[in-house]
Amino acid sequence: MSDPILTTTALEKRFTSGKGIIGKPTVIHAVNGVNLSVMRGETFAIVGESGCGKSTLARLLVRLLEPSEGTVTYDGRDLTTLGAAEMRRLRAEMQFIFQDPFSSLNPRMTVETIVGEPLLVHSDLSRKERRARVAELLTKVGLRPDHADRYPHEFSGGQRQRICVARALASSPRLLIGDEPVSALDVSVQAQIVNLLEDLKGDFGLTLIIIAHDLSVIRHMADRVAVMYLGEVVELAATEAL
Amino acid sequence: MSDAVIATPAAPVVAPRRKNRAWEKLKRNRSAMVGGIFVLFFVLLAVLAPVLPIPNPAATDWAKIRLSPNAEHWLGTDEIGRDILSRMIWGARASLMAGVVSVMIALAVGVPLGVLAGYFGGWTDQIIARATDALLAMPFLILAIALAAFLGPSLTNAMIAIGLSAVPVFVRLTRGQVMSVKTEDHVEGARAIGLGHLRIMSRYILPNVFPPILVQATLTIATAIIAEASLSFLGLGQQPPAPSWGSMLATAKNFLSQAPWMAIWPGAAIFLVVMGFNLLGDGLRDALDPKET
């Protein structure tokens, strides 16, 4: 719990809008010169008000968005210069959980296919082995193995988020990034998912990066917290200090 | 140890599968069912044409020219004594084939282009979308006539011409649908898992844009049938002596006052089958719309 697993240097993302023939385009600095180091095995939280660039930052960390400037280094490798195929292979190790469990699951796939999808790409398990692994993962996140044959619309928000967690764990990642993983859920369900993530963190030896706007969620999860304001990290401290 | 902490989720309510729900909704839609029955009727006629006990559609009989409907020739005969019922049934093959095959062509070309344009955006999109816009600027039928004239008159060429003319509609529809599906989290999620573009397009995008395309395809079959009839009417489609509804109408226009039945039957058939496909398409649209119950 000492060396950094993920480091960003001078990370910047600009969005250009209103690029017309007449008039200057508006440039928005969503993320502006962010330097972070996330240590192996810690729970790192990024908080800030709406629109401060948290989600953009989260996507930059796993290169779901291409940064305008700066670098992201994961485990000694610069993600921003990796080729497409290499990046895809590395995605097995870094998984993402989205905020909205209603749009983050493909409505036309069964739970088994959804959760098994990372295995299809990142492993050479047979169909049967995949099924067994999916059943195991579903049990791990508190669902039943027989849920595998159902479709996402048959589940509640909390259960869907559990499916998302199961999928994220399928490829045995080392880094899990949650973009407000609980803010779309009821308060009672929020606690369940938070507990689930904490347990899994121990079981799988994960590093967690949690994006949130709600400090109460962070308080009993995170080791360190970065506070963002207008695209910049304005404060970085251990959770107790805040 | 983890099992103790994880709260057991409540047993989920078992909801019916999505596909069944759409089918149930379609079954309840009376006009869609009527449309379906019309379509089915003409498809059966077309398929069964070779085995039905009907005279050869090309056999002429100079003793029986332009007979009105009677016991021997239920729908009458045409200007060179051919049985109209028989020609109607064989003509159904040409019309339905033209409808289905040309829409297949339009789908095969238009949907992949639309997916590429919508998914990749940027230059790919600019090129495909601008070309589509240019084609859309030309009226569908004029484009089909021009293409058919260029390719030469035959039923096959007419189908190709109609199919290609319908491509822009499918490109635009697919592109728009893809652009809206693309922004959903599960597509980004697929990227986060590490899936390749091809896999994302075929497994995440295509299944989710399919329903509106299916509806459009059904409605376009109706348009294509009219287009085939128009091309045949102009002599660019089915060639004599093989029958098609369009070419039958073309001949019939010369005998409207003497032998109106020559025009009425093919006209009615086109009307019914087109209405059938339109009703079915509308029904499908309602049935596949998840927002309506």
Contacts between the chains, C-beta under 8 A, distances in Angstrom:
chain1	res1	chain2	res2	distance
A	62	B	192	6.3
A	64	B	188	6.0
A	64	B	191	6.1
A	64	B	192	5.9
A	87	B	194	7.8
A	88	B	194	4.2
A	88	B	195	7.6
A	88	B	196	6.6
A	89	B	194	6.9
A	90	B	194	7.7
A	91	B	192	6.5
A	91	B	193	6.4
A	91	B	194	3.3
A	92	B	194	6.2
A	95	B	192	6.7
A	95	B	193	7.5
A	96	B	189	6.9
A	96	B	192	4.0
A	98	B	185	4.4
A	98	B	188	7.4
A	98	B	189	6.2
A	99	B	185	7.8
A	100	B	185	5.9
A	103	B	184	4.8
A	103	B	185	4.5
A	103	B	186	6.4
A	104	B	184	7.9
A	104	B	185	3.7
A	104	B	186	5.3
A	104	B	189	5.2
A	105	B	186	5.6
A	105	B	189	7.8
A	106	B	186	4.5
A	106	B	190	7.6
A	106	B	203	7.6
A	106	B	204	5.6
A	106	B	207	7.7
A	106	B	208	7.3
A	107	B	18	7.7
A	107	B	186	7.9
A	107	B	208	7.0
A	108	B	18	7.9
A	108	B	207	4.3
A	108	B	208	6.2
A	109	B	203	7.6
A	117	B	190	7.4
A	117	B	193	5.8
A	117	B	195	7.1
A	118	B	193	4.8
A	118	B	194	7.1
A	121	B	193	6.5
A	121	B	194	5.3
A	121	B	195	5.9
A	121	B	199	7.8
A	122	B	194	6.5
A	140	B	2	7.1
A	141	B	6	7.5
A	142	B	6	4.1
A	142	B	7	6.9
A	142	B	8	6.6
A	142	B	9	5.8
A	143	B	9	6.6
A	147	B	12	7.3
A	150	B	12	7.6
A	150	B	14	7.9
A	151	B	17	7.0
A	151	B	18	6.5
A	153	B	15	6.8
A	153	B	18	7.0
A	154	B	12	6.0
A	154	B	13	7.5
A	154	B	14	6.8
A	154	B	15	4.7
A	155	B	12	5.7
A	156	B	9	7.8
A	156	B	10	7.9
A	156	B	12	6.9
A	158	B	9	6.8
A	159	B	9	5.5
A	159	B	12	6.4
A	162	B	9	7.1
A	164	B	189	7.9
A	167	B	189	7.8
A	167	B	193	7.4
A	171	B	193	7.3
A	171	B	194	7.7
A	192	B	6	7.4
A	192	B	7	4.8
A	192	B	9	7.9
A	195	B	5	5.6
A	195	B	6	6.9
A	195	B	7	7.5
A	196	B	6	5.7
A	199	B	1	7.7
A	199	B	2	4.2
A	199	B	5	5.4
A	199	B	6	6.6
A	200	B	2	7.1
A	202	B	2	7.7
A	203	B	2	5.6
